[in-house]
Amino acid sequence: MLGHGPIRFSEADTVIARGSRLATFVERKSRYLLIARLPDGKAASFNAGAIRLLRKLPARVRKTMTSDNGSEFIEHGRLASRLGFKTYFADPYASWQRGTNENTNGLIRQYFPRQHDLGATSHQRVARITHKLNNRPRKCLAYSTPAEVLAPLLRFKV
């Protein structure tokens, strides 16, 4: 099992399919995933989705967020001040700097390929898929699941 060092939801991105979007947040250590459906690609919508998901977590785990340079992150200062974390940006064309999120987005694409209409996808389906991915064993976690790794770090059942 992994050590009990600090945790943080450290990588954020959006997954786009047929014009609709999902906001994804992945904690780097546990690979735990949170997904929010977004009505559009505007920064205000991204912030609303992020606040809705991340405010459920204790403030001690909301330390940093690293994203790409997409326009949905333009109001990162407001989001950071509202949730109490620092925002970092990957260098342009350096997706490897957010490798955990890029890998997780690939797993999400198994359920939502690019031609899938995310706008017609229910919040419940997104929640079921998030649950599946958080309970899927990972080699990089010694075949534990992200939920198993995160739960003892948070000291409550996820």
N, C-alpha and C positions, 0 to 999 in steps of 0.2 A: 504494500500500500504506500501511497505517497506520504511525504512528511507533512507536518502541520504548520508550515510557514504561512505567510499572509496570502490571502486569496483576493482576487479582484475580477470584476467583469471587465476584461481588458480589450476585447476586440469587438468592433461593431461594423456592420455592413448592410447593404440592401441586396435582395435577390429580386430580379426583375423578370417577369414572364408576361408576355402579351400586354405590356403597358401597366400591369398591376405590380405591386411591390410587397415584399415582406422585409421588415427590419429584423436583423439577426444580431444577437449578442452572445458571445461565447467566452466563458471563463477559461483562461489559458491553462491553468493547472489541472482542473478536473474535466475539461472539455464540456462542461454543463452548458446547455443551450436554452436561450429564451427567444421566442419568435413573436412578433406583432404584425398583424395585417395592417397595411397602410392604404389609405384611399388614393394617395397621389405621391409624387416625389418631392413635395415641398418640405422645407426644413421644419415648419410648424407641425406638420403631420408626423414627421420622424420624431420630433421632441415629445409630442403627446404620447406616441407609442412607447418611447423609451421610458418616460416618466411612469406610465401605467404599469410597465413590467418591473422596472428597476426599483421603484419605491417600496415594493414588497420585500425587498432584501434589506438586511441590516446595513446601516451606514458604514460599518467597518469593512464590508466587502466591496463597497463602491469607491475604490481608490483611484482608478484610472480608466480611460477609454481611449483606444487607439483605433483610428478609422482611416479610410482613404480620403482623397480630396474631393469627393462628390459634393454637389450642390446641396444635398440633403443635410450636410453637416455644417452649413454656413452659420447657423445659430448655436454653435457648440458652446459658446460662452454662457448663454442662458441656461442650457441644459446642465452644464457643469455646476453653475452656481445653485441651481434648483436641487440637484442631487448630491452636491458636495464632492466632486471628484475633479481630477485634472484631465484635460483632453490632449491627446497627442495625435499627430498625423504621420502616416507612412509617406515616404518619398514617392513622388510620381513614378508610376510604372514599376513599383517595387512591391508587388503583392506578396513576396516572400517575407516581408516584414510583418505581415499579419497572416502567417501560414495556418494557424489554427482555424481562423475564421474562413479562409479560402477552402480548406479541406472540409470543414463542416458544411459550407455552402454546396460543395460537391455531393455530400450525403443528402442534403435537402433536395437537390436536383433529381435524385432517384425517385422521389415522390412527386415533384413538381418540375417536369421538364420545361424547357423554354417556351414551347408552344401551349403549355397549360394555361388556362384562364384563371389566374389567382383571384380575380374579382368575383368569380362564381364559387369560390371555395369558402366554406363556412369557417367561422372561428373555431368551432368544435373539431373540424377536421385538422386544422392547423395545430390545435392543442393535442390531438391524438398522435400526430406525427412527431411533435416535439417530445411527447412522452416516450414514444418508441425510440427516438434517437438518444434520449437521456438514459434509457434503460438497455441500450445496446452495448455489449462488452467491446472494449477496445484493446488492441494489442499494446498500444503505448501506455495503457493504464494497468498493465499486467492482467489483462482480461477482466478487469472490474468494469463497472458501468460508470458513466459520469455521475449519476445520482448516488451511487454507493460511495464514490470518492468525495463528493461535495457534502453529503449529509453529516458525517462526523466533524467536518470542518466548521459547519454552521451550528452544530449541536442541536439540530432539530431534524425531523424527518422531512425530506424534500418531496 
